[in-house]
Amino acid sequence: MYICPLFYPNAMMYYSQIKGLGFYVPENVVTNADLEKLMDTSNEWIIERSGIQERRFFTEGKDTVATMAVEATKMALKNANLEAQDIDFIIFATLSPDFNFPGSGVLVQRSLPFREIGALDVRAQCSGFIYALSIADQYIKSGMYKNILVIGSEVQSNILELSNRNRNFAVLFGDGAGAAVVQATQDPNHSILSTHLHSQGQYAEDLFLEHPGSRLKDRMSPQIIEEGKHLPFMQGQAVFKHAVVRFPEVIREALQANGYAESDLDLLVPHQANLRITKYIQQVMNMPDEKVVSNIQKYGNTTAASIPIALTEAWQEGRVRSGDLICLAAFGSGFTWASALIRW
Ligand SMILES: CC(C)(COP(=O)(O)OP(=O)(O)OC[C@H]1O[C@@H](n2cnc3c(N)ncnc32)[C@H](O)[C@@H]1OP(=O)(O)O)[C@@H](O)C(=O)NCCC(=O)NCCS
């Protein structure tokens, strides 16, 4: 039963805290030089346009979206000092699930000694982790759950055609997984302060993977493959133009909602879309490199996994300190964009 604190002033108020973080990336490193051998591209072009030097590609038979998520989960549980049995709910963000159905959350549920808890898949692409975090935050604030596992995991290398016709897309993306254990706390001074979610579906086809989908009687055909419509499509310049507006907008929205100025921010963890986009955000928001996490150089764009991977690495490097004001921000296919402001 929901207890409205307005009418019951002594009712417990719950807030959400990120209690543990973890990540996993496949061991197979693919450098720009490797891609040069497969398509008409160059190390210089990729670095200049995206900042990416290398990315990880999964190994078939070893890594799946679910198995990578499980590895990230084990690290997050360990860092949270919790066991799988302690988790009340799984939220799994991915655009590349192991199966068309069921979702990947249940594959994580069966892989570790979880109870028979709910498992929800979220499809908000590059914004997926923040959408999932926002859902977790609401369940915790409502008092329904105490510990929620939030995952972002992607295998994208097998939807990249490493050829000239897909090269603007193929050089940008990689595989990996990240996870966070979100826990109920009564301490508002160390909690998620707010989350902000947006979408603008009129641009759905500017960054999408059309086939196989459910609109055609024959979900796949030789013609679809011939025309390359089984490959992801991106209007690169349109994505870039919207991203550089939406990122600062949604970061400022989070700050203003909580009465903070840009200068109050200790760390920004943006979705690792493209280093040029991140540098642009830094420029318009006057944020030095020390206050911004960038690891796209090593992993490329890992979509829903990019924020939890970046946040975990920043935490491991001691860049996430108790009391810090931290903003997570994302933009991607949909278009969707989102932010979360956290007092760590
Ligand atoms: C994709 C992106 C890097 C392309 O950069 P761009 O400056 O817009 O490049 P264009 O698409 O205009 O192409 C410029 C030229 O490079 C070529 N090109 C495209 N991909 C290439 C590659 N991998 N290697 C070498 N050349 C390439 C194009 O064919 C074009 O050649 P032309 O001038 O002879 O026609 C850029 O648009 C971008 O970063 N967009 C945002 C992507 C993103 O962040 N997506 C994820 C969002 S979550």
The ligand as a Tripos MOL2 file, in Angstrom:
@<TRIPOS>MOLECULE
LIG
   48    50     1     0     0
SMALL
NO_CHARGES

@<TRIPOS>ATOM
      1 C1         29.0670    9.1120  -38.0370 C.3       1 LIG1
      2 C2         29.9650   10.3430  -38.0530 C.3       1 LIG1
      3 C3         31.2630   10.0280  -37.2920 C.3       1 LIG1
      4 C4         30.3140   10.6420  -39.5070 C.3       1 LIG1
      5 O1         31.0540   11.8440  -39.5510 O.3       1 LIG1
      6 P1         30.6360   13.0020  -40.5680 P.3       1 LIG1
      7 O2         31.6180   14.0730  -40.4330 O.co2     1 LIG1
      8 O3         29.1950   13.3240  -40.3010 O.co2     1 LIG1
      9 O4         30.8360   12.2620  -41.9130 O.3       1 LIG1
     10 P2         29.8520   12.1230  -43.1520 P.3       1 LIG1
     11 O5         28.8030   11.1000  -42.8720 O.co2     1 LIG1
     12 O6         29.4210   13.4810  -43.6190 O.co2     1 LIG1
     13 O7         30.8680   11.5560  -44.1810 O.3       1 LIG1
     14 C5         32.0330   12.2940  -44.5550 C.3       1 LIG1
     15 C6         32.8110   11.4230  -45.4870 C.3       1 LIG1
     16 O8         33.4300   10.3440  -44.7360 O.3       1 LIG1
     17 C7         33.1030    9.1010  -45.3590 C.3       1 LIG1
     18 N1         33.0450    8.0570  -44.3240 N.ar      1 LIG1
     19 C8         31.9820    7.6250  -43.6270 C.ar      1 LIG1
     20 N2         32.3600    6.6570  -42.7840 N.ar      1 LIG1
     21 C9         33.6860    6.4960  -42.9510 C.ar      1 LIG1
     22 C10        34.6450    5.6630  -42.3410 C.ar      1 LIG1
     23 N3         34.3230    4.7780  -41.4030 N.pl3     1 LIG1
     24 N4         35.9340    5.7810  -42.7340 N.ar      1 LIG1
     25 C11        36.2810    6.6710  -43.6710 C.ar      1 LIG1
     26 N5         35.4140    7.4720  -44.2920 N.ar      1 LIG1
     27 C12        34.1330    7.3910  -43.9250 C.ar      1 LIG1
     28 C13        31.7710    9.3450  -46.0220 C.3       1 LIG1
     29 O9         31.5500    8.4010  -47.0480 O.3       1 LIG1
     30 C14        31.9530   10.7360  -46.5510 C.3       1 LIG1
     31 O10        32.7070   10.6870  -47.7280 O.3       1 LIG1
     32 P3         32.4210   11.6960  -48.9470 P.3       1 LIG1
     33 O11        32.6720   13.0700  -48.3940 O.co2     1 LIG1
     34 O12        33.3970   11.2570  -49.9730 O.co2     1 LIG1
     35 O13        30.9890   11.4760  -49.3180 O.co2     1 LIG1
     36 C15        29.2550   11.5800  -37.4380 C.3       1 LIG1
     37 O14        28.1580   11.9580  -38.2240 O.3       1 LIG1
     38 C16        28.8020   11.3370  -36.0310 C.2       1 LIG1
     39 O15        29.5950   11.2700  -35.1330 O.2       1 LIG1
     40 N6         27.4740   11.2580  -35.8300 N.am      1 LIG1
     41 C17        26.9410   10.9150  -34.5230 C.3       1 LIG1
     42 C18        27.0620    9.4310  -34.3740 C.3       1 LIG1
     43 C19        26.7300    8.9620  -33.0000 C.2       1 LIG1
     44 O16        27.1730    9.4940  -32.0350 O.2       1 LIG1
     45 N7         25.9230    7.9200  -32.9620 N.am      1 LIG1
     46 C20        25.5710    7.3050  -31.7560 C.3       1 LIG1
     47 C21        24.5160    8.0640  -31.0570 C.3       1 LIG1
     48 S1         24.0900    7.2370  -29.6310 S.3       1 LIG1
@<TRIPOS>BOND
     1     1     2 1
     2     2     3 1
     3     2     4 1
     4     2    36 1
     5     4     5 1
     6     5     6 1
     7     6     7 2
     8     6     8 1
     9     6     9 1
    10     9    10 1
    11    10    11 2
    12    10    12 1
    13    10    13 1
    14    13    14 1
    15    14    15 1
    16    15    16 1
    17    15    30 1
    18    16    17 1
    19    17    18 1
    20    17    28 1
    21    18    19 ar
    22    18    27 ar
    23    19    20 ar
    24    20    21 ar
    25    21    22 ar
    26    21    27 ar
    27    22    23 1
    28    22    24 ar
    29    24    25 ar
    30    25    26 ar
    31    26    27 ar
    32    28    29 1
    33    28    30 1
    34    30    31 1
    35    31    32 1
    36    32    33 2
    37    32    34 1
    38    32    35 1
    39    36    37 1
    40    36    38 1
    41    38    39 2
    42    38    40 1
    43    40    41 1
    44    41    42 1
    45    42    43 1
    46    43    44 2
    47    43    45 1
    48    45    46 1
    49    46    47 1
    50    47    48 1
@<TRIPOS>SUBSTRUCTURE
     1 LIG1         1 GROUP 0 **** ****
